Amino acid sequence: MREQLAHLLDFAANPWVQIQVLPFSVGRHTGMMGPFTLLRFDDDRV
């Protein structure tokens, strides 16, 4: 797990990467059923 966290920290150093953590209190998230990618673009990038 330590290596996984180090890998995430390396990616988080990039300005285009945003890592968000959901607490267990929000309940089950759809993405917990498997890997997913969420892409969101600002209006000025389209």
Phi and psi in degrees as a GROMACS rama.xvg file:
@    title "Ramachandran Plot"
@    xaxis  label "Phi"
@    yaxis  label "Psi"
@TYPE xy
-60.7295  -41.2713  ARG-2
-66.5019  -35.9943  GLU-3
-64.2185  -43.8724  GLN-4
-65.6359  -39.7519  LEU-5
-62.839  -38.8091  ALA-6
-63.8928  -43.7212  HIS-7
-62.7986  -40.1424  LEU-8
-63.7359  -38.3766  LEU-9
-61.0639  -45.7495  ASP-10
-66.2963  -37.7872  PHE-11
-64.4862  -18.1415  ALA-12
-71.1709  -16.3185  ALA-13
-79.4292  137.944  ASN-14
-68.181  -19.2319  PRO-15
-93.9669  2.92064  TRP-16
-109.036  132.046  VAL-17
-129.27  122.672  GLN-18
-106.651  126.68  ILE-19
-122.461  140.356  GLN-20
-116.528  128.628  VAL-21
-99.5059  132.191  LEU-22
-72.3661  153.272  PRO-23
-59.3205  -24.2691  PHE-24
-65.8208  -18.1589  SER-25
-79.9016  -8.62808  VAL-26
91.2751  -171.992  GLY-27
-72.944  130.525  ARG-28
-101.907  146.04  HIS-29
-56.0461  -35.5148  THR-30
-68.7911  -12.4591  GLY-31
-71.5919  -11.468  MET-32
-81.6476  -8.16994  MET-33
169.092  179.413  GLY-34
-68.5866  148.536  PRO-35
-151.54  160.57  PHE-36
-130.048  128.214  THR-37
-109.604  117.729  LEU-38
-109.402  130.085  LEU-39
-136.487  128.842  ARG-40
-116.105  140.835  PHE-41
-70.0585  153.956  ASP-42
-58.2126  -34.1426  ASP-43
-75.2468  -9.7373  ASP-44
-92.9103  -14.145  ARG-45
